[in-house]
Amino acid sequence: MTPDLTIIGIVFALILVIIFFSAIVLYLAFRIKETFRKETRKGFTVVKIGFLIGILFLAGGIFYFFANNLGNIAGPSPTPIPSGPYLNLSVSYPQTVTFNTLCTIDFTVLNPTNATAHGATVQANGLFTDFIIQSSTHEVVGNVIKIGDVPAGTTIISLQLLSPSKPAAVVDTVSLLFQEMTAPVTQQITISVEGGPNLTPAPSPTLPPASEPVLTFSVSYPSSVTLNSNVTMSFTIRNLANATAHGATIEAQTLFENFAVVSSTREVVGNVVNVGDVPPGTTIISLQLLSPSKPAAVVDTLSLLFQEMTEPVTHQVTISIRGGP
């Protein structure tokens, strides 16, 4: 029975009770009149008045009881569901890096609502003053990453940064802002920059001829995750030559069989990430994965392939999934 029909039934039953109660009152009134009509003494008059007042109090109590129960059955008014979007922010980054080296930071913005958030930005205080931006999937102006509109689902912003030239501890708070927000969404970043002045810097690679592109391949990922949790994995491809590498792909063996792909900045078909052409410089591919539902140790070898290669560029991935029922 729907709530409207329930209320109608209760009202109908209440009307029947009132009619029945009125009939009883009328019957008692006639009986009292018949019994005391010849009595004129004050005592009998007081009894009649007291009886009528008692009946009125009883009627009021019954009406209050039914009104209170009717309100409880109707239930409290439902809590309004917010119509505007709200966003969550998580940051994936290495906690320790050596100075003058490249590192990758991923910002994952989750919109669990069906509404689009407009004009979203990620603002840092001093992070991009210490770490120099080499490449980014979104435009960066000063200390602000311009994301734009954020539809329902997951949006990943990936940056490749050059660490400072001397050891330090970099602590910063980044804020996610958008037009519909009630308060900024913040995350703290703490990165330890290690190394010493006596370390010998790596020699600059000699660029091969323009007709022979040479690619390097690195993977950024957490070494340990909990089961049924979101994991961010980034692939960084550097083309050290002046020529473009064509038809590049990243092929896994069992990684995507254990970790389900939630979102990716490039197309993923089966166990293959289609990268496409890789121009000179740095290319970053970022994936959001869902970890397995039971504890395990996932070990896989990823291979970077492209048309001009002489042999694949490989990288081993080892992730421990912890947790239990």
Backbone bond lengths (Angstrom), bond angles and torsions (degrees), N, CA, C in turn:
res aa  C-N    CA-C-N  psi(-1)  N-CA   C-N-CA  omega(-1)  CA-C   N-CA-C  phi
1 M - - - 1.465 - - 1.518 109.23 -
2 T 1.334 117.27 134.41 1.448 121.18 -179.47 1.521 110.29 -74.65
3 P 1.344 118.91 159.89 1.470 121.64 179.31 1.521 112.55 -57.07
4 D 1.374 119.78 -36.33 1.464 121.87 -178.14 1.524 110.23 -65.57
5 L 1.344 117.24 -44.68 1.462 120.75 178.93 1.529 111.07 -65.79
6 T 1.330 116.96 -35.08 1.463 120.42 177.87 1.525 111.17 -61.90
7 I 1.321 116.50 -45.09 1.469 120.65 179.91 1.525 110.35 -64.20
8 I 1.358 116.88 -41.11 1.473 119.88 178.78 1.528 110.52 -61.73
9 G 1.359 116.36 -42.20 1.455 119.63 178.92 1.516 112.08 -63.43
10 I 1.334 116.63 -40.19 1.470 119.78 179.99 1.525 110.63 -65.48
11 V 1.346 116.29 -42.46 1.472 119.57 179.19 1.529 110.78 -62.43
12 F 1.341 116.24 -42.44 1.470 120.00 178.98 1.528 111.11 -61.82
13 A 1.359 115.82 -44.48 1.460 119.16 178.16 1.526 111.33 -63.33
14 L 1.335 117.15 -36.45 1.465 120.84 178.74 1.524 111.07 -65.19
15 I 1.351 116.13 -38.87 1.473 119.47 178.03 1.533 110.82 -62.92
16 L 1.354 115.93 -42.21 1.466 119.39 178.13 1.529 111.19 -62.10
17 V 1.339 116.74 -41.03 1.468 119.98 178.90 1.521 110.84 -63.00
18 I 1.354 116.85 -41.20 1.472 120.44 179.89 1.536 110.32 -63.22
19 I 1.358 115.70 -42.99 1.475 119.08 179.78 1.530 109.82 -62.34
20 F 1.358 115.47 -45.25 1.463 119.37 -179.92 1.528 111.22 -62.55
21 F 1.339 115.92 -44.19 1.461 120.48 179.86 1.520 110.69 -64.01
22 S 1.337 117.83 -39.17 1.472 121.57 178.91 1.523 110.74 -64.20
23 A 1.335 115.52 -39.47 1.470 118.94 179.08 1.529 110.72 -62.68
24 I 1.328 116.67 -42.06 1.462 120.00 178.79 1.520 111.04 -62.88
25 V 1.360 115.87 -43.90 1.464 120.21 -179.90 1.524 110.89 -61.16
26 L 1.348 116.29 -44.39 1.465 119.10 179.04 1.535 111.82 -62.54
27 Y 1.341 114.73 -41.55 1.464 118.27 179.39 1.528 111.06 -61.85
28 L 1.340 117.08 -45.37 1.462 120.42 179.35 1.523 111.46 -64.96
29 A 1.347 115.52 -37.07 1.456 118.64 -179.95 1.533 110.97 -63.01
30 F 1.334 116.11 -44.56 1.460 119.25 178.42 1.525 111.69 -64.35
31 R 1.340 116.28 -38.67 1.463 119.38 178.95 1.528 111.15 -64.81
32 I 1.357 115.53 -41.56 1.477 119.23 178.80 1.525 110.05 -64.26
33 K 1.331 115.51 -42.76 1.459 119.09 -179.94 1.530 110.54 -62.33
34 E 1.316 115.52 -40.86 1.465 120.31 -178.71 1.527 110.57 -68.45
35 T 1.337 116.88 -36.37 1.471 120.93 -176.83 1.517 111.39 -75.39
36 F 1.351 116.00 -42.47 1.462 120.23 -172.83 1.529 114.43 -104.21
37 R 1.324 119.37 13.32 1.474 118.58 -172.85 1.528 112.30 -69.74
38 K 1.347 115.15 -25.59 1.467 117.14 179.15 1.529 112.70 -92.64
39 E 1.333 114.59 -4.17 1.457 117.62 -178.23 1.525 109.18 -92.11
40 T 1.326 116.55 131.10 1.467 121.27 -179.43 1.514 112.65 -119.92
41 R 1.318 116.17 -0.25 1.461 118.73 -178.38 1.538 110.43 -69.60
42 K 1.365 114.55 153.43 1.466 120.33 -177.44 1.524 112.24 -62.34
43 G 1.316 117.57 -34.54 1.467 120.46 -177.80 1.519 112.12 -59.27
44 F 1.337 116.07 -43.68 1.459 119.49 179.91 1.525 111.27 -69.04
45 T 1.332 116.90 -34.72 1.482 119.64 177.68 1.528 110.95 -64.56
46 V 1.335 115.97 -41.51 1.467 119.86 178.24 1.520 110.83 -63.52
47 V 1.338 116.32 -39.71 1.471 119.86 179.13 1.509 110.72 -62.71
48 K 1.351 116.98 -43.56 1.455 119.80 -179.95 1.542 111.67 -62.83
49 I 1.339 115.71 -44.47 1.472 119.31 -179.86 1.533 110.68 -63.90
50 G 1.341 115.94 -43.74 1.468 119.06 178.63 1.516 111.98 -61.78
51 F 1.338 116.20 -38.57 1.462 119.64 179.19 1.531 110.77 -63.92
52 L 1.329 117.00 -44.36 1.464 120.22 -180.00 1.535 111.34 -64.09
53 I 1.343 116.78 -41.34 1.478 119.53 178.35 1.527 110.34 -63.45
54 G 1.337 116.60 -40.62 1.466 119.75 177.65 1.516 112.10 -61.49
55 I 1.348 115.72 -40.83 1.474 119.37 177.49 1.524 110.86 -61.48
56 L 1.357 116.70 -41.36 1.476 120.06 179.05 1.531 111.18 -62.85
57 F 1.361 116.99 -44.23 1.468 119.74 177.94 1.522 111.21 -62.22
58 L 1.333 116.67 -40.18 1.462 120.57 178.99 1.526 111.13 -63.89
59 A 1.335 116.03 -42.29 1.466 119.67 178.52 1.531 110.69 -63.40
60 G 1.345 116.17 -42.85 1.471 118.82 178.38 1.516 112.49 -62.25
61 G 1.356 117.07 -40.09 1.459 120.08 177.75 1.517 112.51 -63.11
62 I 1.343 116.42 -40.31 1.466 119.54 179.34 1.528 110.69 -65.32
63 F 1.336 117.17 -44.00 1.462 120.22 178.94 1.532 111.31 -62.28
64 Y 1.349 116.99 -40.77 1.466 120.40 178.77 1.527 110.56 -63.42
65 F 1.344 116.39 -41.28 1.464 120.53 179.65 1.527 111.06 -60.43
66 F 1.337 116.38 -48.06 1.457 119.33 -178.85 1.532 111.76 -67.11
67 A 1.322 118.36 -39.00 1.459 120.76 179.56 1.529 111.13 -64.30
68 N 1.353 116.05 -40.59 1.457 119.56 179.84 1.529 110.95 -65.73
69 N 1.330 117.69 -44.45 1.460 121.15 179.18 1.522 111.80 -66.20
70 L 1.318 116.66 -35.66 1.461 119.88 177.80 1.524 110.98 -63.93
71 G 1.330 116.85 -39.16 1.468 119.86 177.32 1.508 112.12 -66.56
72 N 1.361 117.41 -38.19 1.457 119.85 178.69 1.520 111.85 -67.48
73 I 1.351 117.06 -37.39 1.459 120.26 179.86 1.519 110.23 -67.37
74 A 1.330 116.53 -40.41 1.469 119.22 178.76 1.507 111.46 -61.09
75 G 1.362 117.41 -29.85 1.456 121.31 174.96 1.511 111.89 81.15
76 P 1.339 116.26 163.17 1.460 120.35 179.67 1.519 110.46 -69.75
77 S 1.299 115.20 155.26 1.462 119.89 178.43 1.521 109.11 -65.66
78 P 1.332 117.10 138.72 1.469 119.80 -177.56 1.516 112.11 -63.66
79 T 1.326 115.25 145.58 1.458 120.64 178.02 1.518 109.69 -71.64
80 P 1.318 119.84 125.58 1.458 120.59 -177.88 1.523 111.27 -64.05
81 I 1.330 115.01 137.29 1.459 121.17 178.70 1.525 108.78 -83.44
82 P 1.325 117.65 127.31 1.465 118.51 -178.98 1.521 110.58 -61.51
83 S 1.339 115.80 132.02 1.456 120.91 -178.15 1.525 112.05 -87.38
84 G 1.321 117.66 -20.66 1.448 120.08 -177.70 1.520 112.28 -83.33
85 P 1.332 116.86 161.16 1.469 120.01 179.46 1.519 111.61 -78.30
86 Y 1.329 115.82 155.29 1.458 121.11 168.11 1.528 107.02 -137.41
87 L 1.324 116.18 148.79 1.458 122.20 -171.60 1.522 110.91 -122.53
88 N 1.341 115.05 150.57 1.460 122.67 171.41 1.519 108.74 -115.25
89 L 1.329 116.09 147.63 1.464 121.69 -178.17 1.520 109.90 -127.93
90 S 1.328 115.96 130.98 1.464 121.31 171.69 1.526 108.24 -131.86
91 V 1.329 115.11 149.75 1.467 121.18 -176.23 1.523 108.79 -125.30
92 S 1.328 116.02 130.80 1.465 122.26 176.38 1.527 108.01 -113.53
93 Y 1.345 116.42 124.82 1.461 120.46 -176.40 1.528 108.97 -159.41
94 P 1.330 117.48 156.63 1.477 119.56 175.24 1.520 110.19 -74.75
95 Q 1.313 116.55 134.75 1.466 119.88 -179.19 1.523 112.21 -76.75
96 T 1.331 116.90 -22.78 1.467 121.02 179.73 1.522 109.47 -135.48
97 V 1.334 116.18 130.90 1.468 121.94 176.18 1.526 108.22 -136.13
98 T 1.317 116.47 159.26 1.468 120.43 172.05 1.521 108.71 -91.82
99 F 1.317 116.51 156.72 1.460 118.81 -175.94 1.534 110.48 -71.23
100 N 1.348 113.81 153.38 1.474 122.26 -179.35 1.527 112.61 57.90
101 T 1.332 116.48 38.02 1.463 120.22 176.17 1.526 109.21 -126.73
102 L 1.319 115.17 161.30 1.461 120.73 179.10 1.531 110.22 -86.63
103 C 1.306 115.66 140.86 1.463 121.15 175.42 1.522 108.75 -141.98
104 T 1.321 116.23 161.03 1.465 122.15 -176.75 1.523 110.02 -118.53
105 I 1.329 115.37 133.67 1.462 122.24 174.95 1.523 107.97 -122.47
106 D 1.340 116.36 129.62 1.463 122.28 179.49 1.523 109.55 -115.54
107 F 1.320 116.09 131.09 1.460 122.75 173.27 1.525 107.48 -106.77
108 T 1.335 117.19 120.60 1.463 122.44 179.92 1.524 108.56 -108.46
109 V 1.340 115.82 117.07 1.463 122.38 -179.51 1.521 107.85 -107.38
110 L 1.335 116.11 120.52 1.465 121.99 -178.85 1.519 109.85 -110.36
111 N 1.336 115.67 125.39 1.465 122.14 175.12 1.526 107.81 -111.22
112 P 1.356 118.84 99.00 1.468 121.02 -176.64 1.528 113.92 -80.77
113 T 1.345 118.22 -1.52 1.462 121.13 -178.53 1.526 109.64 -97.10
114 N 1.331 115.54 176.53 1.466 121.29 177.02 1.518 112.63 -94.12
115 A 1.340 116.93 -0.31 1.463 121.47 -179.10 1.524 110.00 -97.96
116 T 1.326 116.62 148.70 1.457 122.31 179.77 1.528 110.46 -88.35
117 A 1.326 116.47 132.04 1.469 121.63 174.02 1.525 108.46 -87.70
118 H 1.316 117.03 135.44 1.458 121.32 -173.15 1.535 111.14 -108.98
119 G 1.340 114.10 147.26 1.460 120.69 173.78 1.509 114.74 60.77
120 A 1.325 118.10 40.22 1.461 120.98 -177.15 1.527 110.82 -75.82
121 T 1.324 115.62 142.37 1.464 122.76 175.33 1.521 109.15 -141.76
122 V 1.334 115.31 154.08 1.462 121.76 170.85 1.518 106.87 -113.59
123 Q 1.327 116.48 121.63 1.457 121.16 -176.50 1.521 110.49 -114.74
124 A 1.321 115.42 131.73 1.465 121.99 176.93 1.526 108.92 -110.37
125 N 1.326 115.54 163.48 1.464 120.11 177.10 1.528 111.33 -92.58
126 G 1.349 116.20 -62.09 1.464 118.96 -178.22 1.511 113.56 -131.46
127 L 1.342 117.70 8.79 1.469 120.36 -175.58 1.519 111.68 -60.62
128 F 1.336 116.96 -48.03 1.456 120.20 -175.96 1.527 112.64 -80.52
129 T 1.330 115.83 -3.34 1.469 119.39 170.14 1.523 110.47 -80.95
130 D 1.337 116.68 -36.25 1.469 121.84 178.74 1.527 111.72 -84.35
131 F 1.336 116.92 -42.56 1.454 121.91 -179.34 1.530 108.85 -103.69
132 I 1.325 117.10 125.19 1.457 121.75 -177.13 1.529 109.16 -89.07
133 I 1.322 116.23 130.58 1.463 121.68 -178.10 1.530 110.05 -74.35
134 Q 1.331 115.75 126.17 1.459 122.03 175.31 1.526 111.35 -97.51
135 S 1.323 117.11 -40.51 1.464 121.59 177.42 1.519 108.77 -158.31
136 S 1.342 115.40 158.76 1.467 120.52 -178.17 1.519 109.12 -155.29
137 T 1.331 115.97 147.56 1.457 120.55 176.11 1.525 111.80 -77.96
138 H 1.343 117.96 -13.42 1.463 122.36 178.44 1.531 108.96 -132.06
139 E 1.321 115.73 159.99 1.462 121.10 -178.91 1.527 110.56 -67.49
140 V 1.335 115.55 135.80 1.463 122.21 177.94 1.523 108.09 -120.57
141 V 1.333 115.81 124.62 1.457 121.75 178.28 1.521 107.75 -122.85
142 G 1.339 116.12 109.04 1.461 119.75 -176.88 1.517 110.66 65.10
143 N 1.329 116.87 -119.94 1.462 122.18 177.88 1.528 112.45 -102.84
144 V 1.330 116.83 18.96 1.461 121.54 -175.12 1.530 109.80 -120.39
145 I 1.342 115.62 128.84 1.466 122.18 172.34 1.517 107.23 -98.84
146 K 1.333 116.90 120.97 1.458 121.27 -179.29 1.522 109.29 -89.17
147 I 1.337 115.90 112.73 1.460 121.23 -179.59 1.517 111.18 -94.68
148 G 1.331 117.28 -40.73 1.460 120.69 -177.00 1.515 111.03 88.84
149 D 1.324 116.54 -148.93 1.466 121.06 -179.21 1.532 110.20 -74.09
150 V 1.333 115.66 139.73 1.472 122.20 -179.70 1.526 108.07 -117.80
151 P 1.338 118.83 103.59 1.467 120.49 178.60 1.524 111.06 -74.97
152 A 1.322 115.77 177.86 1.460 120.31 177.52 1.525 110.19 -61.83
153 G 1.329 115.77 138.02 1.462 120.65 -178.86 1.515 111.74 117.25
154 T 1.338 115.94 -151.78 1.467 122.39 -174.05 1.518 110.57 -115.45
155 T 1.322 115.86 133.32 1.463 122.77 174.59 1.524 108.06 -121.37
156 I 1.336 116.60 130.47 1.461 121.74 -177.40 1.523 109.26 -115.10
157 I 1.331 115.86 129.74 1.462 122.68 174.31 1.518 107.33 -114.73
158 S 1.317 116.27 122.33 1.467 120.80 -176.20 1.529 109.51 -119.20
159 L 1.342 115.90 132.84 1.459 122.38 179.91 1.521 109.75 -127.34
160 Q 1.321 115.07 141.37 1.463 120.51 169.85 1.522 107.90 -107.59
161 L 1.340 115.23 125.67 1.462 121.49 -173.88 1.520 110.76 -121.47
162 L 1.318 115.56 154.12 1.464 122.91 172.97 1.519 107.91 -102.39
163 S 1.329 116.86 122.46 1.458 121.46 -176.22 1.530 111.01 -67.85
164 P 1.350 117.49 162.56 1.469 120.93 -179.85 1.523 112.51 -60.07
165 S 1.324 115.38 164.93 1.464 121.42 -176.50 1.521 113.38 -88.63
166 K 1.331 117.42 3.83 1.465 120.45 177.16 1.523 109.23 -148.43
167 P 1.329 117.39 154.69 1.474 120.39 -178.96 1.532 111.80 -59.67
168 A 1.302 115.00 142.35 1.470 120.84 179.71 1.524 108.59 -168.47
169 A 1.322 114.41 170.22 1.470 121.28 172.54 1.519 106.46 -117.08
170 V 1.323 116.61 110.71 1.456 121.89 -176.90 1.526 108.75 -97.06
171 V 1.328 116.35 118.59 1.464 122.77 178.21 1.524 107.78 -123.10
172 D 1.319 116.26 126.55 1.461 120.28 -178.02 1.525 109.26 -147.60
173 T 1.322 115.88 157.26 1.459 122.42 175.18 1.514 108.42 -116.98
174 V 1.325 116.41 121.54 1.466 121.17 178.00 1.529 108.31 -100.68
175 S 1.332 116.16 145.72 1.465 122.02 -176.05 1.514 109.79 -124.63
176 L 1.329 115.47 133.53 1.464 122.22 174.71 1.521 108.06 -97.03
177 L 1.332 116.80 121.19 1.461 122.28 -177.84 1.521 109.41 -121.43
178 F 1.338 116.98 146.79 1.457 122.04 173.36 1.524 108.27 -156.22
179 Q 1.334 116.58 165.38 1.462 120.81 -169.74 1.528 112.78 -62.70
180 E 1.330 118.01 -38.33 1.458 120.75 -173.04 1.535 113.77 -88.67
181 M 1.313 118.61 5.19 1.465 120.92 -172.98 1.522 111.09 -71.90
182 T 1.322 115.08 153.84 1.458 121.84 170.50 1.531 110.76 -98.21
183 A 1.333 116.93 -27.25 1.470 122.31 176.78 1.529 107.93 -155.06
184 P 1.343 118.33 148.77 1.462 120.04 179.19 1.533 111.64 -63.21
185 V 1.336 115.39 149.25 1.462 122.18 173.68 1.525 107.11 -98.58
186 T 1.327 117.69 120.73 1.468 120.98 -172.22 1.524 111.70 -118.19
187 Q 1.328 114.62 153.46 1.459 122.61 173.89 1.529 107.67 -142.92
188 Q 1.334 116.29 140.27 1.463 120.51 178.19 1.525 110.05 -96.24
189 I 1.327 115.49 139.11 1.461 122.90 178.98 1.522 108.37 -118.33
190 T 1.332 116.10 129.84 1.468 122.00 177.20 1.523 108.30 -131.02
191 I 1.322 116.61 115.48 1.461 122.16 -178.88 1.527 108.47 -126.03
192 S 1.319 115.68 128.24 1.456 121.40 177.28 1.530 108.55 -96.02
193 V 1.323 115.66 121.61 1.464 122.00 178.51 1.524 107.51 -98.23
194 E 1.339 116.05 114.93 1.456 121.17 -174.96 1.522 110.92 -111.02
195 G 1.342 115.06 166.72 1.469 121.64 -179.89 1.512 110.16 130.69
196 G 1.297 117.44 178.55 1.458 121.87 -179.30 1.511 111.24 -145.71
197 P 1.341 117.38 163.68 1.467 120.18 -177.28 1.520 113.48 -68.45
198 N 1.362 118.28 -15.73 1.456 119.59 -178.56 1.529 112.92 -86.20
199 L 1.348 116.14 -5.67 1.448 117.99 179.67 1.523 110.41 -69.25
200 T 1.301 116.24 138.05 1.460 121.20 179.34 1.514 109.33 -85.38
201 P 1.328 118.03 121.44 1.455 118.87 -179.25 1.518 111.44 -66.35
202 A 1.323 114.65 149.73 1.462 119.44 179.94 1.514 110.10 -67.30
203 P 1.336 117.27 139.05 1.466 119.27 179.92 1.520 110.60 -66.16
204 S 1.312 115.90 147.11 1.458 120.91 178.15 1.513 109.19 -69.01
205 P 1.327 117.23 133.29 1.457 118.86 -179.09 1.523 111.81 -67.42
206 T 1.327 114.83 145.35 1.460 120.72 176.94 1.509 108.76 -82.16
207 L 1.311 116.32 123.72 1.447 120.14 -177.33 1.525 110.39 -72.10
208 P 1.329 117.57 132.03 1.455 120.83 177.15 1.524 111.05 -74.83
209 P 1.309 117.79 173.35 1.469 120.06 177.56 1.523 111.19 -58.11
210 A 1.328 115.72 158.87 1.456 121.09 -174.42 1.519 112.58 -61.76
211 S 1.326 118.75 -24.05 1.462 121.01 -176.31 1.523 112.73 -83.25
212 E 1.337 118.48 -3.67 1.450 121.71 -175.49 1.542 109.99 -126.44
213 P 1.325 117.76 88.36 1.466 119.11 176.88 1.527 111.06 -68.86
214 V 1.313 115.80 142.33 1.462 122.19 177.68 1.534 107.88 -124.86
215 L 1.341 115.65 125.30 1.456 120.64 -176.77 1.516 110.99 -113.55
216 T 1.348 115.59 141.56 1.461 121.78 168.95 1.519 107.74 -111.71
217 F 1.324 115.27 155.56 1.460 120.31 -170.04 1.522 109.10 -139.15
218 S 1.337 117.30 125.56 1.465 121.72 175.65 1.522 109.23 -135.83
219 V 1.345 115.09 154.88 1.457 121.44 -176.56 1.528 108.61 -127.43
220 S 1.331 116.04 133.55 1.470 122.10 176.38 1.530 108.20 -113.55
221 Y 1.355 116.55 124.55 1.454 121.11 -177.27 1.527 108.75 -162.95
222 P 1.348 117.24 157.83 1.473 119.72 175.57 1.526 110.19 -76.32
223 S 1.310 116.79 137.02 1.462 120.60 -178.35 1.525 112.21 -76.15
224 S 1.349 117.87 -19.63 1.458 121.63 -179.11 1.518 108.96 -141.37
225 V 1.357 116.54 131.99 1.462 121.56 179.28 1.525 108.43 -136.83
226 T 1.328 115.33 163.46 1.463 120.37 174.39 1.524 108.77 -91.21
227 L 1.320 115.88 158.27 1.457 119.26 -178.29 1.522 110.98 -70.02
228 N 1.341 115.53 149.21 1.479 123.93 179.83 1.529 112.03 56.83
229 S 1.338 116.86 42.53 1.463 121.25 179.44 1.526 109.44 -125.78
230 N 1.341 115.62 159.15 1.455 121.37 179.08 1.529 110.23 -79.66
231 V 1.329 115.96 137.15 1.464 122.67 -177.97 1.524 107.87 -129.85
232 T 1.322 116.53 133.81 1.458 121.31 175.93 1.527 109.30 -103.60
233 M 1.333 115.62 127.99 1.461 122.07 178.60 1.526 108.44 -126.55
234 S 1.327 116.43 133.10 1.462 121.34 -178.49 1.517 109.99 -122.33
235 F 1.345 116.11 136.67 1.450 123.43 174.63 1.531 108.10 -108.55
236 T 1.315 116.69 124.30 1.460 121.81 179.25 1.530 108.75 -111.62
237 I 1.327 116.18 118.10 1.465 122.87 -179.51 1.524 107.81 -113.26
238 R 1.318 116.55 124.55 1.469 121.42 177.48 1.525 108.99 -114.08
239 N 1.325 115.36 126.28 1.467 121.96 175.34 1.516 107.75 -99.31
240 L 1.335 116.14 105.78 1.464 121.51 -174.35 1.521 113.02 -80.45
241 A 1.321 116.43 -10.13 1.463 119.55 -177.28 1.523 110.28 -97.11
242 N 1.336 114.02 -179.89 1.462 120.05 178.40 1.523 111.82 -96.55
243 A 1.329 117.07 2.55 1.456 121.75 -178.49 1.516 110.01 -108.19
244 T 1.328 116.31 151.53 1.458 122.51 179.86 1.527 110.60 -83.59
245 A 1.330 116.05 134.60 1.466 121.22 173.17 1.529 108.25 -89.25
246 H 1.336 115.83 135.23 1.460 120.38 -172.39 1.541 111.15 -107.96
247 G 1.350 114.24 147.48 1.462 121.13 173.08 1.513 114.56 60.24
248 A 1.314 117.40 39.70 1.466 119.88 -177.43 1.527 110.66 -74.28
249 T 1.319 115.69 142.20 1.466 122.86 174.63 1.516 109.27 -139.23
250 I 1.323 115.64 155.73 1.461 122.61 172.10 1.520 106.63 -115.51
251 E 1.320 116.76 120.08 1.457 121.45 -175.32 1.533 109.66 -113.42
252 A 1.331 114.81 130.84 1.464 121.75 176.07 1.521 109.12 -109.49
253 Q 1.308 115.22 165.03 1.458 119.89 176.99 1.530 111.05 -99.39
254 T 1.333 117.00 -58.51 1.471 120.29 -178.00 1.524 113.09 -127.94
255 L 1.326 119.16 0.85 1.461 121.30 -173.97 1.527 111.41 -58.35
256 F 1.348 117.38 -50.34 1.455 120.81 -175.53 1.525 112.64 -80.19
257 E 1.327 116.81 -4.78 1.463 119.47 170.47 1.527 110.59 -81.80
258 N 1.331 116.78 -28.30 1.471 121.83 178.20 1.527 111.46 -92.18
259 F 1.336 116.48 -40.26 1.459 121.70 -179.10 1.528 108.44 -107.25
260 A 1.339 116.35 118.06 1.466 120.56 179.14 1.523 110.00 -77.61
261 V 1.334 116.67 136.24 1.464 122.22 -179.93 1.526 108.83 -78.61
262 V 1.335 116.72 119.92 1.466 122.34 177.35 1.525 110.34 -90.75
263 S 1.326 117.01 -46.18 1.461 121.98 177.14 1.521 108.84 -156.48
264 S 1.330 115.33 159.14 1.458 119.95 -177.51 1.520 109.10 -155.98
265 T 1.334 115.78 147.91 1.462 119.87 176.46 1.522 111.75 -79.14
266 R 1.339 117.90 -10.37 1.469 122.76 174.62 1.525 108.78 -131.15
267 E 1.332 115.67 159.56 1.459 121.24 -179.02 1.530 110.63 -66.45
268 V 1.337 115.47 135.85 1.464 121.79 176.40 1.523 107.77 -119.73
269 V 1.338 115.92 122.12 1.463 122.12 178.89 1.522 107.41 -121.92
270 G 1.322 115.86 110.50 1.461 119.38 -177.61 1.514 110.86 63.92
271 N 1.328 116.56 -119.78 1.463 122.03 178.64 1.524 112.48 -102.35
272 V 1.339 116.90 17.53 1.465 121.32 -174.71 1.522 110.18 -120.36
273 V 1.342 116.32 130.09 1.455 122.88 172.19 1.528 107.64 -99.43
274 N 1.322 117.34 117.75 1.462 121.73 -179.18 1.527 109.32 -83.53
275 V 1.329 116.15 107.58 1.466 121.90 -178.43 1.515 110.71 -87.39
276 G 1.345 117.27 -41.52 1.456 121.18 -176.81 1.517 111.30 87.09
277 D 1.313 117.03 -154.39 1.466 121.30 -179.16 1.526 110.47 -72.56
278 V 1.337 115.44 141.21 1.462 121.83 -179.56 1.523 108.17 -118.47
279 P 1.327 119.55 105.20 1.466 121.83 179.62 1.527 110.94 -75.86
280 P 1.330 118.48 170.69 1.473 120.58 175.83 1.533 110.78 -57.32
281 G 1.327 115.96 139.07 1.457 120.66 -178.18 1.521 110.99 116.29
282 T 1.319 115.86 -151.71 1.465 121.87 -173.57 1.523 110.57 -115.78
283 T 1.324 115.42 134.07 1.467 122.49 175.30 1.522 108.21 -122.47
284 I 1.331 116.19 131.86 1.463 121.53 -178.15 1.526 109.45 -118.92
285 I 1.332 116.23 128.92 1.459 122.56 174.42 1.522 107.21 -116.22
286 S 1.326 116.45 128.79 1.464 120.95 -177.14 1.518 109.67 -120.61
287 L 1.343 116.22 134.94 1.461 122.68 -179.58 1.526 109.80 -125.07
288 Q 1.330 115.11 143.28 1.459 121.81 170.78 1.526 106.83 -107.12
289 L 1.341 116.92 121.05 1.462 122.23 -175.23 1.523 110.59 -118.72
290 L 1.333 115.44 157.02 1.470 122.22 174.42 1.519 108.13 -110.35
291 S 1.343 116.37 122.73 1.460 121.04 -176.05 1.529 111.55 -69.54
292 P 1.352 117.97 161.41 1.468 121.58 -179.13 1.525 112.23 -62.51
293 S 1.336 115.05 166.01 1.468 121.43 -176.96 1.522 112.49 -91.73
294 K 1.325 118.56 3.04 1.455 120.35 177.02 1.521 109.50 -143.09
295 P 1.348 118.17 152.61 1.462 121.35 -178.12 1.531 111.64 -59.98
296 A 1.318 115.54 142.18 1.472 120.81 179.16 1.520 108.25 -168.64
297 A 1.322 115.70 173.48 1.461 123.39 172.26 1.521 106.63 -121.89
298 V 1.320 117.10 110.95 1.458 122.05 -176.79 1.532 108.65 -97.51
299 V 1.311 115.60 119.20 1.468 122.37 178.65 1.528 107.27 -122.75
300 D 1.326 116.89 126.10 1.455 120.66 -178.44 1.528 109.35 -148.01
301 T 1.318 115.54 156.69 1.453 122.34 176.81 1.519 108.61 -113.57
302 L 1.329 116.48 120.57 1.454 122.19 178.92 1.521 109.30 -95.98
303 S 1.323 116.53 140.42 1.462 121.64 -177.01 1.517 109.52 -123.02
304 L 1.335 115.79 129.78 1.461 122.55 174.32 1.532 108.38 -96.44
305 L 1.319 115.84 120.44 1.469 121.94 -177.48 1.518 109.41 -120.34
306 F 1.329 116.76 146.72 1.458 121.92 173.69 1.528 108.19 -156.50
307 Q 1.307 117.40 164.61 1.460 121.96 -169.78 1.527 112.81 -62.95
308 E 1.322 118.75 -38.57 1.462 121.24 -172.83 1.529 113.03 -88.95
309 M 1.309 119.27 5.12 1.458 121.02 -173.34 1.530 110.76 -73.08
310 T 1.324 114.09 155.31 1.469 120.33 170.74 1.522 110.54 -96.00
311 E 1.354 116.32 -28.56 1.454 122.03 174.66 1.526 108.68 -157.58
312 P 1.351 118.48 155.26 1.470 120.82 -178.07 1.531 111.73 -64.08
313 V 1.326 114.81 151.01 1.463 121.82 172.50 1.523 106.34 -99.90
314 T 1.325 117.14 121.00 1.462 120.87 -172.06 1.525 112.20 -114.45
315 H 1.310 114.41 158.49 1.464 121.12 176.68 1.526 107.50 -151.42
316 Q 1.333 116.69 131.17 1.464 120.49 -179.32 1.521 110.65 -91.29
317 V 1.322 115.34 139.06 1.465 123.03 179.85 1.527 108.44 -118.86
318 T 1.333 116.31 131.11 1.464 121.92 177.27 1.516 108.71 -132.73
319 I 1.323 116.34 117.56 1.473 121.58 -177.88 1.525 108.31 -128.86
320 S 1.333 115.67 129.87 1.467 121.81 177.63 1.519 108.86 -98.81
321 I 1.335 117.02 124.44 1.465 122.41 177.02 1.514 107.54 -100.75
322 R 1.334 115.64 114.75 1.461 120.31 -177.02 1.521 109.33 -111.25
323 G 1.333 114.41 161.20 1.458 120.92 -178.75 1.513 109.64 125.47
324 G 1.296 117.61 172.67 1.443 120.59 -179.11 1.498 111.90 -163.91
325 P 1.355 118.00 170.84 1.469 120.16 -179.66 1.500 111.66 -67.20
